[in-house]
Amino acid sequence: MTPTGHLDPDSCYRAVQSRDRRFDGVFYTAVSTTGIYCRPSCPARTPAARNVTFHATAASAHAAGYRACKRCLPDATPGSPEWDVAADAAGRAMRLIADGLVDREGVDGLARRVGYTPRHLGRLLTQELGAAPLALARARRAQSARVLIETTDLPLTDVAFAAGFTSVRQFNETLREIYAASPTELRGRRGGADSHGTVTMRLPVRTPFAGARLLDFLAFHVVPGVEAAGPGWYARTLDLPHAPGTVHVELADLPAGTGTGFVVARFRLQDLRDTAAASERVRRLLDADCDPRAVDEHLRDDPVIGSLVRATPGLRVPGQVDGDETAFRTVVGQQVSVTGARTVGGRIVAAHGRPVETGVPGLTHLFPDAATLAEVDPETLPMPRARGRALVGLAAALVAERVVLDRGPDRDDVRRSLLELPGIGPWTADYVAMRALGHPDAFLPTDLAVKKVLAGLGGTADDAERWRPWRSYALMHLWNTLMPATGPTEDD
């Protein structure tokens, strides 16, 4: 057996010897003498180097015949931060697989989104990640099933189909193979359960995690009807593939030292087949796959922003649960205050959003989708006419797939397609790249708030060149100095 992808076995083994938690989710250690695979920080005795191989994904280890370690639960780690940094075809495909695209559209649909033929994509993923698309999707289904088994009272038959399996037999065989336990045995290990339709998850994030400041950002940008926030929590509606849902996230700081921490997210889903898509989208919102130590080590000694980085370790770049929504909200926010953008966004939601019954105070609508906004008369939108035309033009481009914001296409291609649209300039395109596409190295040199904070620190936009490839995080540290602390919302 040989290592998969481009992993250096000597470096990987040193990480295993030191039980370095920073590499959890970056690679997996397979032990030939036990037939199991582990995360690098597994507390079990370090195996001999001759008995281990290293895999870029859990699916690669599954494909090689290994079972998940019951002690360290390697499939419950954050994903590799390299997927966001490189943004190559393999990374883009992994994001779409995690969102359940293979279950909904098959390998052909995945290949179309990434821009390759199915055959070429299969070769590429096998070379880079050690497993083909179907194997990667199978690993995702197994993880979704385990979460549903351990956190809900759903009958196991319902769990099987909610996780994306096509038969109960396939469900049973897969879980026995991957976890060396039957679904019934896995259910016996759970610590508690929720009611039908409610799924509580502990979403893994690398520490340190500046959850309080992430909450402050999200709360400051809340759009009425779609989002709500208060001390320690953030909630919103979710427009999912099969039916609407909601999520309530508890956000607090998680200090360094634990390697992997957990954010509690409580989902209310009308269709449990959306479990994987819902959890993946909230993980994107939390920037859960970030490696904060790598970012902070690069930025903390900088003469301009170093003090900001040291003051708030583990600051995240807020992502999104829907790329189209993020782009629309960015256009709405052009050249107006955040408060003004929230007000306008709320009016658009009330006029054109889809009403949903959530049972959660303040959450009454889904944000209007591209097809709806493409049909709106720009003259009726509560904003200057030029910006209204830009919003409707963007919606039309999204409907026609001239612009696609699902993290499948290449980021540079998306940026170029955005800039071709009337009313979309570099500030808007780069903000969308940062939040909708998860770009870790976007920067907004013309942003007035950025200019103001930089001037106060004795710096200029030219300093941003030193901050590559983490300019998005540097930008968040600058904005963080202006972000008010979260208080009760008007709906509280």
Order of alpha helices (4+ residues) and beta strands (2+ residues): alpha-beta-beta-beta-alpha-beta-alpha-alpha-alpha-alpha-alpha-alpha-alpha-alpha-beta-alpha-beta-beta-beta-beta-alpha-alpha-alpha-alpha-alpha-beta-beta-alpha-alpha-alpha-alpha-alpha-alpha
